[in-house]
Amino acid sequence: MGRARSKSDLPTKICPVCQRPFTWRKKWEGCWDEVKYCSERCRRRRSQAQSLDL
């Protein structure tokens, strides 16, 4: 069994809604490439982020 990674070694992304960085989570292990939003709240508010881009 391997050693656990430190939090600073985990990949991060920037949420397009709140513009904050978020870190990889175990529950996203199989779908990290598809994850776009840091939370369910930001996913629901995604239309606001799209309107700001225009």
HELIX and SHEET records of a PDB file:
HELIX    1   1 LYS A    7  ASP A    9  5                                   3    
HELIX    2   2 LYS A   26  TRP A   28  5                                   3    
HELIX    3   3 GLU A   40  ARG A   44  1                                   5    
HELIX    4   4 ARG A   46  ASP A   53  1                                   8    
SHEET    1   A 2 THR A  12  ILE A  14  0                                        
SHEET    2   A 2 PRO A  21  THR A  23 -1                                        
END                                                                             
